[in-house]
């Protein structure tokens, strides 16, 4: 079982990585046990994800009932959490970085705690009357760039790959996430 202290320490390490401090990895447990514990971040960010889902799809007309929406989104959420680590379990050895795989995935998983915080800030700004729609699109774009560059940094330092390889892997993760999201949303119409 993971302790509150381990969660807070790991999130702090992820925060340090967002600030481009490579010592953020020192706060992360890159053991096998730490690898499995890092998936607990899915539970940590679930309330934030739920809020984001509710407030970003409120204007979408789903043909599905509440049970189906929760089931499909729940399955999509789980797939989203395991798909990229599974892809990277094959990619890391292929690019001779299997020795850094666990360190990278631990940082990647805990970075979701920071990323959801960024998304929630954007979500608050979307509340009526706070920020005009045109400016909101700009803030959303900036948030996406920050999160993608954050992942790029984690790949660069954690997996120890070239800038171009990190950019290609970030693109791969982004596309995979879009595919999973599209399938989930498609099952609700």
C-alpha positions as CSV (number, residue, x, y, z in Angstrom):
1,X,0.0,0.0,0.0
2,X,1.2,3.5,-0.7
3,X,1.4,6.1,2.1
4,X,0.3,9.7,2.0
5,X,4.0,10.7,2.5
6,X,5.0,8.7,-0.6
7,X,2.2,10.3,-2.7
8,X,3.2,13.8,-1.6
9,X,6.9,13.1,-2.1
10,X,6.2,11.7,-5.6
11,X,4.1,14.7,-6.5
12,X,6.8,17.0,-5.3
13,X,9.3,15.2,-7.5
14,X,7.0,15.6,-10.4
15,X,6.5,19.3,-9.6
16,X,10.3,19.7,-9.6
17,X,10.4,18.1,-13.0
18,X,7.8,20.6,-14.3
19,X,10.2,23.3,-13.1
20,X,13.0,21.6,-15.2
21,X,14.9,20.5,-12.2
22,X,16.4,17.1,-13.0
23,X,16.8,16.5,-9.3
24,X,13.1,15.9,-9.3
25,X,13.9,12.3,-10.1
26,X,15.6,12.0,-6.7
27,X,12.1,12.4,-5.1
28,X,10.7,9.5,-7.1
29,X,10.9,5.8,-6.2
30,X,12.2,4.1,-9.3
31,X,12.3,0.6,-7.8
32,X,9.9,-2.1,-9.1
33,X,7.7,-1.4,-6.1
34,X,7.8,2.3,-6.9
35,X,6.8,1.5,-10.5
36,X,3.6,-0.2,-9.4
37,X,2.9,2.4,-6.8
38,X,3.1,5.2,-9.4
39,X,0.0,3.8,-11.0
40,X,-1.9,4.9,-7.8
41,X,-1.7,8.4,-9.2
42,X,-4.6,7.3,-11.4
43,X,-6.7,7.3,-8.1
44,X,-5.2,10.6,-7.0
45,X,-6.1,12.4,-10.2
46,X,-9.5,10.7,-10.7
47,X,-11.6,13.4,-9.0
48,X,-9.9,16.1,-11.1
49,X,-10.4,14.0,-14.3
50,X,-14.1,13.6,-13.3
51,X,-14.5,17.4,-13.0
52,X,-12.7,18.0,-16.3
53,X,-14.9,15.4,-18.0
54,X,-18.1,16.9,-16.6
55,X,-17.3,20.5,-17.5
56,X,-15.7,19.9,-20.9
57,X,-18.4,17.6,-22.4
58,X,-21.4,19.3,-20.8
59,X,-22.5,20.6,-24.2
60,X,-22.1,17.2,-26.0
61,X,-25.3,15.2,-26.6
62,X,-24.6,11.6,-25.7
63,X,-27.2,9.0,-26.7
64,X,-26.0,6.8,-23.8
65,X,-27.4,6.7,-20.3
66,X,-25.4,7.5,-17.2
67,X,-24.4,3.9,-16.5
68,X,-23.0,3.5,-20.0
69,X,-21.2,6.8,-19.8
70,X,-19.5,5.9,-16.5
71,X,-18.7,2.4,-17.8
72,X,-17.2,3.6,-21.1
73,X,-15.3,6.5,-19.6
74,X,-14.1,4.3,-16.7
75,X,-12.7,1.7,-19.1
76,X,-11.2,4.4,-21.3
77,X,-9.6,5.9,-18.2
78,X,-8.0,2.6,-17.3
79,X,-6.8,2.0,-20.8
80,X,-5.4,5.5,-20.9
81,X,-3.3,4.7,-17.8
82,X,-1.9,1.4,-19.1
83,X,-1.6,1.9,-22.8
84,X,1.5,4.2,-23.0
85,X,3.5,2.2,-20.3
86,X,2.7,-0.9,-22.3
87,X,3.8,0.7,-25.6
88,X,7.0,2.0,-23.9
89,X,7.7,-1.5,-22.5
90,X,8.4,-2.5,-26.1
91,X,9.9,0.8,-27.3
92,X,12.4,1.3,-24.5
93,X,14.3,-2.0,-25.2
94,X,14.1,-1.4,-29.0
95,X,15.9,2.0,-28.5
96,X,18.3,0.5,-26.0
97,X,16.8,2.4,-23.1
98,X,15.2,-0.4,-21.1
99,X,17.5,0.4,-18.2
100,X,15.7,3.7,-17.8
101,X,12.1,2.5,-18.5
102,X,11.0,2.2,-14.8
103,X,12.5,5.6,-13.9
104,X,10.7,7.2,-16.9
105,X,7.3,5.5,-16.3
106,X,7.4,6.5,-12.6
107,X,8.0,10.1,-13.5
108,X,5.4,9.9,-16.4
109,X,2.7,8.5,-14.1
110,X,3.3,11.0,-11.3
111,X,3.4,13.9,-13.8
112,X,-0.3,13.3,-14.4
113,X,-0.9,14.8,-10.9
114,X,0.7,18.0,-12.0
115,X,-0.9,17.9,-15.5
116,X,-4.4,17.6,-14.1
117,X,-3.7,20.6,-11.9
118,X,-2.9,22.6,-15.0
119,X,-6.1,21.4,-16.7
120,X,-8.1,22.3,-13.6
121,X,-6.7,25.9,-13.7
122,X,-7.8,26.1,-17.3
123,X,-11.2,24.7,-16.3
124,X,-11.7,27.4,-13.6
125,X,-10.9,30.0,-16.2
126,X,-13.6,28.6,-18.5
127,X,-16.3,29.4,-15.9
128,X,-18.7,32.0,-17.3
129,X,-17.6,35.5,-17.1
130,X,-14.0,34.9,-16.0
131,X,-12.2,34.8,-19.4
132,X,-13.6,35.6,-22.9
133,X,-13.9,32.6,-25.2
134,X,-11.2,33.9,-27.6
135,X,-8.7,34.3,-24.9
136,X,-9.8,31.0,-23.4
137,X,-8.7,29.2,-26.5
138,X,-5.3,30.8,-26.1
139,X,-5.0,29.6,-22.5
140,X,-6.0,26.1,-23.5
141,X,-3.4,26.0,-26.2
142,X,-0.7,27.3,-23.7
143,X,-1.7,24.6,-21.2
144,X,-1.4,21.9,-23.9
145,X,2.1,23.2,-24.9
146,X,3.2,23.3,-21.2
147,X,2.0,19.7,-20.7
148,X,3.5,18.4,-23.9
149,X,6.9,20.1,-23.2
150,X,6.7,18.7,-19.7
151,X,6.4,15.2,-21.0
152,X,9.2,16.0,-23.5
153,X,11.5,16.9,-20.6
154,X,10.6,13.8,-18.7
155,X,11.4,11.7,-21.7
156,X,14.7,13.6,-22.4
157,X,16.0,13.3,-18.9
158,X,14.3,10.2,-17.6
159,X,14.7,8.0,-20.6
160,X,17.8,9.7,-21.7
161,X,16.9,10.1,-25.4
162,X,17.7,12.8,-27.9
163,X,15.5,15.9,-28.3
164,X,14.1,14.6,-31.6
165,X,13.4,11.1,-30.2
166,X,11.6,12.7,-27.2
167,X,9.5,14.9,-29.5
168,X,8.6,11.8,-31.5
169,X,7.6,9.9,-28.4
170,X,5.5,12.8,-27.1
171,X,3.7,12.9,-30.4
172,X,3.1,9.1,-30.2
173,X,1.7,9.4,-26.7
174,X,-0.5,12.3,-27.8
175,X,-1.9,10.4,-30.8
176,X,-2.5,7.3,-28.7
177,X,-4.4,9.4,-26.1
178,X,-6.5,11.0,-28.9
179,X,-7.3,7.5,-30.3
180,X,-8.4,6.2,-26.9
181,X,-10.5,9.3,-26.3
182,X,-12.1,9.1,-29.8
183,X,-13.1,5.5,-29.3
184,X,-14.6,6.3,-25.9
185,X,-16.6,9.3,-27.2
186,X,-17.6,7.3,-30.2
187,X,-19.1,4.6,-28.0
188,X,-21.3,7.2,-26.3
189,X,-23.1,8.4,-29.4
